Amino acid sequence: MRRRRLLIVLTLLLTGLLAVACGGQQATPEAEPPATAAETDETRLYVFSNSSPHVSVVGAATNEVIETADIPNFTSWTWNDDNNFFDGENLWLGTKDPDTNEVSVLLLNLESLEVAERIPLGTDEVTLYIGKPSQDGRLFVSKHASGQVAAIDIATREVLEIKNIPVDGGVACDVDVAVGSDGVERVYVPTDNGDTVLSLDSESLEPLSTYTAPPDTRPFMLTAATTKDQVWVQERNTNANLVLDAVTLEEVQRIPAGEGVIVNTFSPDEQLSYLGHTSDVVVTAVNTETLEEEQRIQVGNNPQKLAVHPNGQFVYAILTREGALAVIDTTTWEVTERVPLGTNPTTVYAHRIES
């Protein structure tokens, strides 16, 4: 045993002497730097188009198209935006057959990009709109020209009812749902040329209150905040965004916007509202507390649909007349990327992939 220990000591000494003779220490492998947040970002942007490819998936880490798909027996998309419902597997999207006016809700699995189900809703001459679900698991879909709101059970995927609502000669131009500070859940519908905004009881779909707009202002799109009593309504003829009290439907403030303001979406903390436009080149950021404009960012032609990264740092705007997706960095308020899509985009939806 003593002899073995002596041999080990001599071996170690000889190794050290050889290392010195060769001019240095033994090399150790360099540790690779840890991956940055951008490199590990699993957020995907799903861009939808009426031309092939119908779905383009953009990776937020690289801002490059990483996958595309076509929808079997595809007709056309209706109005879809980042307020559409995601059930944990499927994104619920509206479709319409322009030849027959048949409309349906299509459930698209975001992992496989395959159609999980189609839910027919009869016919409509124009389009559908999909909002957030109610607390008891019903999804509301407004049928534009029909002046109707459909309720779908999101668990069974059964159409529970399709109800006419009082659109005052207008249309059911969008839909959203929110619970007010009074604990009442309401469904909100603007009527466009009806010059009204309705709040409906979420259980019965009976009217609770009506906002009557000045003549020919045409409130036509909206989004309800989930953490504050605000409904943001885009007006067709005033180039303004109207903020209503979600409980009373009283007018809070009318905010000047760009030409053809058509959509809004909120930052994850709902401290900012972003406005997109159909006849302008800007995206506008408005503070939801002060209701004052904070930034107006030039992004390119026709940024009429928006999505926000789950971390709030990036806002994405589809440029329908440029076939591209603009990426806005909210730390600098600059467009940092333009992602070419090779198709004519109509909608963008942001989704974080859960590992």
ABEGO torsion letter per residue (X at the ends): XAAAAAAAAAAAAAAAAAAAAAGEBBBBBBBBBBBBAAAABABBBBBBBABOBABBBBBAAAGBBABBBBBBGBBBBBBBBAABBBAGABBBBBBBBAAAGBBBBBBBBAAAGBBABBBBAEBBAABBBBBBBBAAGBBBBBBBAAGBBBBBBAAAGBBABBBBBBAGGBBBABBBBBBBAAGBBBBBBBAEAAGBBBBBBAAAGBBABBBBBBBGAGBABBBBBAABBBBBBBBAAAGBBBBBBAAAGBBABBBBBBBGBABBBBBAAGABBBBBBAABABBBBBBAAAGBBABBBBAEBGBABBBBBAAGABBBBBBAAAGBBBBBBAAAGBBABBBBAGBBBABBBBBBBBX
